[in-house]
């Protein structure tokens, strides 16, 4: 049986392992610079949400988000940061369960996210659960 719970600062080591798992899965482990101390601090912030899926006490996936506001609508929304399920658990409904719980947390608010154009499997998953995918280019700028 799968259980889903909200992460706390005490879960920083588990969160780090899951985040690292996603980065490694996407061949982007080099991009991880966060520490467990950083994660403890982030998980204590009220605008940060993080759900951990567990089977028999072992973390098998997560969904993370930030609470944001849209100047177009004037409404709060949830910006989904990551959805990740460990390799052996993919295809077993864990991702959908995580998305259903974040939908409950959203309480009617819009949930927005980005998905890489090359990640066709994720796009199929999101469309299967009823999401609308809109093509957009994402800008990233880190001024010196």
GIWOSUL-V533240 format. One record per helix or strand. SS is the DSSP state (H for helix, E for strand). FROM is the first residue (numbers start at 1). LEN is the number of residues. Records with the same first field share a line. If there is no record, write none. Layout:
BEGIN
SS = FROM-LEN ; FROM-LEN
END
This chain:
BEGIN
E = 2-5 ; 48-8 ; 58-12 ; 76-10 ; 110-3
H = 9-17 ; 29-3 ; 36-8 ; 87-3 ; 94-13 ; 120-9
END
